[in-house]
Amino acid sequence: MPARPGPAPLLVVDTPSLLYRAFFALPSSIKDSAGRPVNALLGCANLILQAVQTYGPRAVVLCNGAEAAVYRTSAYPPYHAAREPMPEKLVWQWEAAPAFFGAFGWAHAVTEELEADDLLGSFATAETAAGGTSLLFTGDRDMFQCVGETVTVLWPGAKGGPAVVDAPEVRRRYGVGPEQVPDFIALRGDPSDGLPGARGIGEKTAATLLAHYGTLEALLDAAASHADLQGPLTPRTRGVLREQADELHVFRRIATLVAIDVQRPASRPTDYEQAACAAREHGMQRLAERLEAGAGAR
């Protein structure tokens, strides 16, 4: 897909998502001169560079944050509780990422109390307020709630580059609009986050209910009042929603991004020369050669 017409977008990267994806996609036998694995750094760099070359962003900002925001685990202790510890071979790469990607001219943003998702959404909001557009590069479906006229998700894993997830694509995938995504997650659940959702309500039922009632709140009101007897609510589903109403409110709150006060990043192009030096220092000779070729072509 070619770069968008008009002003260049801001590319906002979900660093944990792409580092983990790259770590498991490439063998840990890829190492630097000190014998340390660099597969996650290399794979992540390749993913971001592909997006940079396709979309020509005005700047790139990589976001990182807490594994689980305190307020989310306080509201629901099983949240993220089942996640495995970080693989040992990823730990050093995780710590090296800010300096390594900084050499590319890419900014690094971190929140200690909230999560990378919250930062991504906040940068998109700041960019929209300034009249710009954003590309959120992430493998986290929670970010679909940010999609709109000025915000698009880039979904990694597709052949030929990341898949473009705009509002019609969110509706195609989920059967709901971006603004309904937190309600959808609350109802359907999210196993990766440890959210069970409403008992017996899967993806199709959640989408059908939200298509009819619009919001989780309206759905719970209908279940509590026995209203709309001709709608899609069955007696069993009514009972489940009444019993789990408080819990579903918690799930929705957890699934909803939190706004963080962020500064809009200044425009800064990718520094191919410095990136090539950093790649060579980490034993990534082929990447360094590609970067040097890119620098010479600019």
N, C-alpha and C positions, 0 to 999 in steps of 0.2 A: 504494500500500500504506500503510495507516495506521500511526501510531507504535505501537511495541510496548507491551503492557501492562507494568506494573511500573516499576522504576527506569529513568530515562532512560539511553540508551547513550552511550558515548564515540564520537565520530566522528573517525576518524583518516584523514587525507588524504594520498595519494601525490602530493605537489606536482608533481614532474617529469612524471608521467603526465598529470595534468589540465591543466597549463600547455601541454604539447605538443599535447594533443588540442584544446584551445581555440584555440591558435595556428593550427592547420591547418584548423579548422572555420569560423573567422570571418575576414573580409578584413582585411588589414593597413592598409586605408584608414581603419579606425576609429582615430582619433588624439586626443591631448589638445591643450590650447591651445598647447603648444610644438611641435606637429607630430610628436610621437613616437607610434608605434603602441601601442595599449593593448588590442588584440584578445584577447591571451592572458589578461590580467588580468580583462577583462570576462567572457570566456567561463568562466574558472575560477570567478569569483565567482558567476556564475549557476548553475553546476553545484552548488557547495557550498550556496548558499542554498536551492536546491530540496530538497536532502537535509535541511537544517536544518528547513525548513518541514514536511517530511513526517514526520521521525522525532523532532524535538524533543530533540536530544542535550543532555546535561548540560554538555558542553564540546566544542570543536573544536580539534584539533591538526594542524598542517600539517607534514609531514616532508620533509626534503631530505637529500641525502648525496652521496658521491663518485659520479662517473660509473661507476667500476668499482673495487671494493675491491681493494687491493693483493694480498691473499692469494689472491684469485680469479685475477687476471692472472698472478701468480707460478705458480700451479698449472697454468694453461692460458693462455698468452700470447694466443691468438686471441680470448679472451673480450672481447666488446664492441669488438674492434679495427676492425670494419667499419662502425661507426656513424658517421654524418655529423656534422661539427661543428655546434654550435648555430647556427641561422639568425641572421644579424646583427640582424634586427628583433625577435628574441626576447630578445637579451642584456639590453637595458635593462629589459625587463619582469621578467625573471628576478631581476635585482638589486633591483628595486623591490618585489617581491612580499612580503617579510617585513613591511615597514613598512605597505604598503597593506592587507594582510589583518590586520595587527595592530590596525588601526583598527576592525575588525569585532569585536574581542574574541577573536580566534582566536590560539591559541598557535603558536609556530614552534619546531620542533626540528630540529637539524642534526647530522650526524655527518660528520667529515672523513675518517675512515678506512674506514668501511663505507658501505652504500648505504641509500637511503630505505626499501627493502623491509625491511631488517633493523630499522629503527626502527619501522615499522608493526607488525611481528610482536612486537617487544618491548613496545610500548605495549599491545597486545592481551593479552599475557601478564600484564602488571602489572595491567590492569583485571580480568582473570579472577581473579587471586589476591586482589583486594580485594572479590570478590563481584559485580562488575559485568559488563556486556556491551559488546561493541565492534562498530562498523560500520567496515570498512576500505574506503574509497572509492578504487578503483584500477582501472587498465586493464591490470594485469600479472597474468597467469595464475599466476605463481609463488606469489602470495599465497593461492591456493586451499589450500595446505598448512596454513594457519592456521584454516580453517573448522571449526567444531564447535558444541557446544551454546551457547557464549557468544560466538562470533565469527562474523560474517557478512560476506561481501564484497558491496559495492555496485559493480556493473559499469556504467560510463558508456556512453552511446550508445543506450540503449533509448528508444523513444517513451514519453512520459509520465513519465520519470524513470529513474534507474538500475535495472538488473535486479538482483534479489536472488539471490545465489549462496550457498545453504546446502549442507549435506552431500549431500542427495539430488540437488541440481543439479550438484554436482561430479561425482557418479557418472554422471549423465545425460550430461554433456558429455564426460567423459574415459573413463568405464567403470572408474574406480578410485576409492577413497576418498581423502579429503583427506590422510590419513597416508601414502599411497602416491605423492603428487604428485612429490616429489623423485626417487624411483625411476623414475617414468614419464618425467620430463623427461630423466633420464640416458639412458634407452633410446631414446626417440623423438627426442631432441634439441630444441633451441630456436634456430631461425634468428636471432631477434631478439637473442639473447645470443651468437651465434657458436658454439653447442654443436652438433656434428654428430650426436650420439647414436650408437647402434650401427648399423653398415652394414646397410642393407636392412630395418631394423626400423622400421615406421611406427607410426602412432597405434593402429590396430586390433590389430596384433600385440603391441605393448607392453602394451596393456590385457589382452589374452588371457593373456599370459605372467604378468602380475602377479596376475590373477584366480586363476590356477592355483597359483602358487608363493608369493604373498603379498608377498615382498620381493625386491629386487635381489640381496641376498646369497644368499638361498635359491635363486634362479634360477641365479646363477653357480656355486654349489656343485653343483647338479644338472647343469649343462653340463660341469663339470670332472670329475665322477665317473661320467658316463654313467648316472646313476640315472634312475628314472621313465621308462622307455622307452616307456610308453603315453601319456605326456603330450604337450603341444602342441609340444615342442621337436623341430625337424627336424634332420637331420644338418648342414645348412648353418648353421642358427642356432646350433647347439652350437659349431661351429667359430668363428663370429664372436664369440660370447660368450667363448670361451676366449682368443682372440687379443686381445680388447679389454678384458679383465677389469680391468686396472689403470687404463685410461683411463676406464672406466665408473664406477669408484670415485671418480675425480677429478670427473667430471661430476656425480655425486650430491652430493659435498661442495660443489661450487659452487652447485648448485640449492637446497641446504638453508640456511635463514635462520640468521643468527648472533644470539645473544642479546646485547643491550646492557642495561646497568644504567640504567634510566630511572626517573624519579619519576612517579608517577601524577598526571596533571594535576588541578588544583583545578577544581571546577565553576564555569563562567562562561558566562552567556548571551551570545548575539550582541548587540552594541551597535549597534542600527539607526541611532541618531542620528549617532554618530561615523562609522559606515560610509557614511552619506549624505554627510557632509562630505568624506570621502576620495573618494567617487565623483565628486562635483562638481569637486574639485581635479584629477581626471584626465579631465575632460570627459565623464563618463558621466552625462548628464543624466537619461535615462529610468530608469537604475538608481537614481540618487539619489532620484527621485520615488517609485519603488516602495519604497525603504527608508524614506523619510519617512512614507509611508502605513502601512508596517508598524510603525514606531515609534508612530504615533498610535493604532494599533489595539491596542496592548499595554497 
